[in-house]
Amino acid sequence: MTLHTKKLKELKELISKNEINSTELTKHFLDRIEKYSDINAFNHIDQEQTLEQTKNFIKDKKLSGIPVAIKDLVLTKGMKTTACSKILENFIPPYNATAMTNIYNEGGINLGKTNMDEFAMGSSTEYSHFGKTKNPWDLERVPGGSSGGSAAAVAARVATVAIGSDTGGSIRQPASFCGVVGIKPTYGRISRYGVVAYASSLDQLGVFGSSVEDTAYFLEVLSGKDAKDSTSVNKEVPNFSEIIKQGDIKGLRVGVPKEYFIDGLDLEVKESVQNALKKLESLGAEIVEISLPHTEYALATYYIIAPAEASSNLSRYDGIKYGYRAKDTKNLEDLYSRSRSEAFGDEVKRRIIIGSFVLSSGYYDAYYIKAQKVRSLIAKDFTDAFKDKCDVIACPTSPTTAFKAGQKTNDPMTMYLNDVFTIPLNLAGLPGLSVPCGFDSKGLPIGIQILGNAWDEGTILKTAYQLEQSLNLDLTPNLIKG
Amino acid sequence: MNFTDENTKKLLILAKLSANTQEVKALTSSCNEIFSYMEKLNELDVSSVKPMQHVHGSSNIYREDTPIKSMNTDLGLQNAPNKAGDYISVPLIIEE
């Protein structure tokens, strides 16, 4: 039985009818993780703990007995959570993140922790303390990042669904590179309690699936207000996996921002996205050109705000209470400084320095406050567009398909430019997803991004579902065929 | 702006980090490129724009002040790199 190609609801049905038990199902995925270990999608697996969970889970719930992959910045009680940093390499959380509690309350099984850029700072999953993750479509190439492990796991069908996090595109860009579906919901839709913080005003958990339906279904499990996270919002959680199948998209106004079709956009990506737009039009949607005039300022804004918040968030890693502590230190100052310097990677240090600078006296107004003002303008662009011009926005997810490993690690600015199409949405706190829309001439997947108004994940998922059904692409990498 | 090695060294101290000469030069060089890119924001006149406080405009969020059970000491200390009894152990702060 090819269990790894089944949808979540099919697996649920098999388990509820006792045609397979959770232990067999979970072992099937653990065996596949082992078989495709070259991809390095997971940085921590504890077979014994995972299989123990399969003997005692909550029955007759949405995920009863089904294993799911967890990005290694979601705290999992009793199972290592490292954010793929040396500073947390032996950290065993004393409590669960609310997202994890929600999974357990719905009967889910923790399959293991997926690889990521250290503290989610990166766009290629090459900045992990546990080695880089490879793209299942071409092992020479990166899976995108920072949630590259989760995206690669779903692409290689070593997990049915996976949790990711998206601060500036860290779900949508790897989804695009790996030929899977990935959604970042509205800021506040999923609790951040127990999620290792990078930039708190931008961080948002989300999910990956090999289909829109699985993605929508898993999103339902994670969503909801949490008293432990004051930034989570009390909004009703719609039945996303049912909404996507209701009605059609006739008359839906799809805004296409001209600022996203710029120099630097790969021609094959452009063509594939334009074909997808034509497909949406053939399904009854109305394509309208719109303008998001401050798009070109988003990247500079992000690289002020995100490092500023990171420099503050990462000050907690001091070598005292938990995490790595340097040996033979002379005094307390030496302990702080050496513990942090020996255990943080270069990219993390760079962002701490940038963040410390833009928050420092004399530069705070010129950089940080200015960036927060531009952020207001970027958010207003979206508000204006959704007010009377369009219902959803469609654009490329990334300017290129997956690039080769090592190609951009020596040039931070080139790496940052990867996120030019995903960052504006985080600054505005809105929901967005990436769904596969074609392939380039090298056979690498291309994703189209569909963005929505606040709390309107239902409409973007429905649009993506219609497109997915209509395109009917074969999204199985050659590596796992046969 | 011209971001110098002196800027980097000062920020390393503020951020409780240390770096050798080569690392300082590498940080200065990449930061210079990044800060040059940020100057793009100077093209905009934002004098009348309010800075973003929260994407949904939320301010204070209140909840009932209900007592709940807190984490026990053993669990709270399980990740401490060095401990003595029920305490985290650190190097001496005040000279003997």
HADDOCK unambig.tbl for C-alpha pairs under 7 A between the chains (distance, minus, plus):
assign (segid A and resid 91 and name CA) (segid B and resid 79 and name CA) 6.19 0.50 0.50
assign (segid A and resid 92 and name CA) (segid B and resid 79 and name CA) 6.83 0.50 0.50
assign (segid A and resid 94 and name CA) (segid B and resid 75 and name CA) 5.98 0.50 0.50
assign (segid A and resid 94 and name CA) (segid B and resid 76 and name CA) 6.93 0.50 0.50
assign (segid A and resid 230 and name CA) (segid B and resid 61 and name CA) 6.09 0.50 0.50
assign (segid A and resid 297 and name CA) (segid B and resid 41 and name CA) 6.41 0.50 0.50
assign (segid A and resid 300 and name CA) (segid B and resid 37 and name CA) 6.63 0.50 0.50
assign (segid A and resid 300 and name CA) (segid B and resid 38 and name CA) 4.84 0.50 0.50
assign (segid A and resid 320 and name CA) (segid B and resid 80 and name CA) 6.94 0.50 0.50
assign (segid A and resid 320 and name CA) (segid B and resid 81 and name CA) 6.92 0.50 0.50
assign (segid A and resid 320 and name CA) (segid B and resid 90 and name CA) 6.91 0.50 0.50
assign (segid A and resid 321 and name CA) (segid B and resid 80 and name CA) 5.02 0.50 0.50
assign (segid A and resid 321 and name CA) (segid B and resid 88 and name CA) 6.81 0.50 0.50
assign (segid A and resid 322 and name CA) (segid B and resid 79 and name CA) 4.89 0.50 0.50
assign (segid A and resid 322 and name CA) (segid B and resid 80 and name CA) 4.49 0.50 0.50
assign (segid A and resid 322 and name CA) (segid B and resid 81 and name CA) 5.92 0.50 0.50
assign (segid A and resid 323 and name CA) (segid B and resid 79 and name CA) 6.83 0.50 0.50
assign (segid A and resid 323 and name CA) (segid B and resid 81 and name CA) 6.68 0.50 0.50
assign (segid A and resid 324 and name CA) (segid B and resid 81 and name CA) 6.96 0.50 0.50
assign (segid A and resid 325 and name CA) (segid B and resid 81 and name CA) 6.36 0.50 0.50
assign (segid A and resid 331 and name CA) (segid B and resid 91 and name CA) 5.95 0.50 0.50
assign (segid A and resid 331 and name CA) (segid B and resid 92 and name CA) 6.73 0.50 0.50
assign (segid A and resid 331 and name CA) (segid B and resid 93 and name CA) 6.80 0.50 0.50
assign (segid A and resid 332 and name CA) (segid B and resid 91 and name CA) 6.00 0.50 0.50
assign (segid A and resid 332 and name CA) (segid B and resid 93 and name CA) 6.29 0.50 0.50
assign (segid A and resid 336 and name CA) (segid B and resid 16 and name CA) 6.22 0.50 0.50
assign (segid A and resid 337 and name CA) (segid B and resid 16 and name CA) 4.66 0.50 0.50
assign (segid A and resid 337 and name CA) (segid B and resid 17 and name CA) 4.63 0.50 0.50
assign (segid A and resid 337 and name CA) (segid B and resid 18 and name CA) 6.02 0.50 0.50
assign (segid A and resid 338 and name CA) (segid B and resid 17 and name CA) 6.92 0.50 0.50
assign (segid A and resid 338 and name CA) (segid B and resid 18 and name CA) 6.85 0.50 0.50
assign (segid A and resid 340 and name CA) (segid B and resid 17 and name CA) 6.14 0.50 0.50
assign (segid A and resid 341 and name CA) (segid B and resid 17 and name CA) 5.31 0.50 0.50
assign (segid A and resid 341 and name CA) (segid B and resid 18 and name CA) 5.84 0.50 0.50
assign (segid A and resid 350 and name CA) (segid B and resid 27 and name CA) 6.46 0.50 0.50
assign (segid A and resid 353 and name CA) (segid B and resid 11 and name CA) 6.14 0.50 0.50
assign (segid A and resid 353 and name CA) (segid B and resid 12 and name CA) 6.86 0.50 0.50
assign (segid A and resid 354 and name CA) (segid B and resid 31 and name CA) 6.94 0.50 0.50
assign (segid A and resid 356 and name CA) (segid B and resid 11 and name CA) 6.60 0.50 0.50
assign (segid A and resid 356 and name CA) (segid B and resid 15 and name CA) 6.83 0.50 0.50
assign (segid A and resid 357 and name CA) (segid B and resid 11 and name CA) 6.75 0.50 0.50
assign (segid A and resid 369 and name CA) (segid B and resid 51 and name CA) 6.35 0.50 0.50
assign (segid A and resid 372 and name CA) (segid B and resid 51 and name CA) 4.60 0.50 0.50
assign (segid A and resid 372 and name CA) (segid B and resid 52 and name CA) 5.03 0.50 0.50
assign (segid A and resid 373 and name CA) (segid B and resid 46 and name CA) 6.52 0.50 0.50
assign (segid A and resid 373 and name CA) (segid B and resid 49 and name CA) 5.76 0.50 0.50
assign (segid A and resid 373 and name CA) (segid B and resid 50 and name CA) 5.65 0.50 0.50
assign (segid A and resid 373 and name CA) (segid B and resid 51 and name CA) 3.88 0.50 0.50
assign (segid A and resid 373 and name CA) (segid B and resid 52 and name CA) 5.95 0.50 0.50
assign (segid A and resid 375 and name CA) (segid B and resid 52 and name CA) 6.24 0.50 0.50
assign (segid A and resid 376 and name CA) (segid B and resid 51 and name CA) 6.18 0.50 0.50
assign (segid A and resid 376 and name CA) (segid B and resid 52 and name CA) 5.14 0.50 0.50
assign (segid A and resid 413 and name CA) (segid B and resid 34 and name CA) 6.55 0.50 0.50
assign (segid A and resid 428 and name CA) (segid B and resid 55 and name CA) 6.04 0.50 0.50
assign (segid A and resid 429 and name CA) (segid B and resid 55 and name CA) 5.59 0.50 0.50
